[in-house]
Amino acid sequence: MKNLSVVLNIVLLVAVAILYVLHFSSSSTEKNTDQNAEINKIENSNIVYINSDSVVANYEYLKDKQVELEKKGKKLDAEYKNRVQGLQTEINNYQQNAANLTMGQARAVEEDLMKKQQNLKLYEQSLMQELSNDEALISQELYNKVSEVVAEYGKENGIHVVLKYNQGSDVLYANEGMDITAKVIEMLNTRYSGGDDASKADSVVTK
């Protein structure tokens, strides 16, 4: 089932290109003049960044969703292959017994087989669409969850803008002191493992 496998490969790459730009109002703070204190770089910067690749690789929620989707994909693939095998058996039987059928009977069997082939194609397309919909829902949930955590962090720390920084992004350079990826991942996983994440109980992927 070549097309279905392609969809699964796309799903497992899941939603890497996400840009988070959030604006927050904040009270003015005194500028720290100690440029040698690395810990103050984030506190004194209104712009920070996260590495979305690291978030995707280390967010436990997404790992679980990938496992669920992979399991579902294998199940649907097996069901599809069973239908293909059943239809192929009918075609083989027809070919073996065609000589014993009248022209009318043969035409009726051929029409029935053609209809079943068309239905099988529609079934394959429905499976692909189902997996594609699951992928879209997971991507949207991922965006919402990361955005929520980033917004919370920004408000708490007086951050004005949070950028996505990784290979392929528009940000060509960013000081490591502006990287809040580890903190965002920690917050995401804490919420997920602690049960605050509602989706932990309610899976997007129908098993």
N, C-alpha and C positions, 0 to 999 in steps of 0.2 A: 504493500500500500504506500506507494512512493510519495504521493501528495500529503498524506497524513503524517508521514515521517518528517517531511519538510516543516510542517506546522509545529511538530513537537520540538524540532531543533530551534525554531524561532522562539517558541515559548520559553525554552530553557535559557535563552539569552536575556529574557524578561526585562524590558523597560530601563535600559541603562541611561538613555539620553534624557535627563530631567533637569530643567533649569529652575532654580529657586531664587527669586528676587523679592524680598519682603521689605516693606518700609515700616518703620516703627517710630513713633514720637518718643523722645526721651529727654530727661532733664539734663542740662549741661553739667559736665564734670570737669574737675581741675585736671590739667595736663600734667602727667608725671614726667619730670625732667630726667629721671634716671634711665638713660638709654641702654645701660648694661644689664638691666633686670629683664630677662627673657620672659618671665612670668607675667609682666605687665603689658606685653605687646598686644595680647588679645583684649585686655581690659581697656586699653587706650585707643583701640582701632574700632571704627564704626563699620568696617567692612571685613568680613571673614569668609571662609570658604569650607566646603565639604567635598570630599572625593566620592562621587557617586558609585564608582566601581567598588570601592571598599565597603560602602553601605550595602550594595547588592551582595557582595561576597560574605558579609559577616552578620547580616540581619537574620536572626533565627526564624522569624515569621516567613520570610521569603524562601528560606531553605525548606521549611515544612510544606509550603505551597508547591514548590517545585517537585517534591517527592509525591505529593497528592496528584499533581497533574500528570506526572510521568506514569504513575500507577493507573490512572484513569485512561491515559492514552494507550497503554498496553492492553487494557481490557477491551476498549473499543476496537483496537486493531485486530484482536483475536476474534471478536464477533464478526467483523467485516470479512476476515479470511474464511471463517466458517460458511458465510453466505456465498462467497466466491466459490468455495469448494463444492457446495451443494449445487450451484448453478452449473458448474463444470461437469458434475456427475450427470445432470439432466441432459446436457449437450452431448456427452459421450454416449448416453443411452439412445438418444435420438439418432445419432450417426450410425450406431450399430443396428438399429431396427428400421432405418429409413426405407430399406428395400421392401419391407413387409407392409408398408403403409400406402394407402391410396394417395393421389395427388391432393385431395381435399384434406385428408388427415395430416399429411406432411405439412401443408400450408398452415393449418391450424396450430400445429406444434411449433413451427418456426415463428409464427406471430406471437405465440405465448412466450417463447424463449427470448425474443427481441424485447417484449414488454418487461420481462424479468431483468434483462440486462440494463434497460433504461432505469428501472426502479433501483437496481443495485448502484448505478451511478449517482442517482439522487441521494441514496442512503450514504454513500461515501462523502458527498458534498455536505450533507447535514452533519456528519461527524466532524468534518473539518471546521464547519461554522461553529459547532458547539465548543470545540477546543479553542477556537479563535476568540469566542465570547468570554470563555474562562480566562484567557490570557489578558483580555482587555480589562476585565473586572479586577484581576490581581494587580495589574499595572496602575489602575486608578486608586485602589486601596493603598498601594505602596506610596504613591504620590501624596495621598491625603495624610498618611501616617507620618511620613518624613516632614511634610510641610507643617504639621501640627507641632511636632517636636522642635523643629527649627524656629518656628514662631515663638514658642515658649522660651526657648533658650535666648532668642533675640531680645524679647521683652525683659527678661531677667537680667541681661547683661548690657542693655543699652546699645544693642547692635542695630544698625540702620539697614545694611544690605548683607545677604548671604548668597554667595556665588557657588556654582558648581565648577570644580576645577579638576580636570583630568585630561588625558590625551584626547584631542578632538574638540575640546571646549575652546571658547574664545579668550580665556584667560591664559596668557603666555607665561606669566611668572607670578608667584605668590610666595611671600615669606612663610616659612613653616610655622612661625609663631601665630599666624592667622588661621591655622588649620584646626577646625573644631570637629573633624570627622570622628575621632575616637569618642568624644563626649556624646555626640549625636547617636552613635551606634550603641553606646552604653545606655543611654536613655531609652532608645527603642527596645532593646532587648530586656531591660528592666521592666518596662510596661508589659511586654509580651509574656515574659515568664511569670510576672506577678499577677496576671489575670486581668489587668486593666484593659488589655487589648480585647475588645469584644469579638474580633474575628478569630481568636484562638479557639473559641467554642463553636462559632458558626462559620464553617468552612465555605469558601466561595465555590470550591470544586465539588460537584456532585459525584459521589462515589458510586 
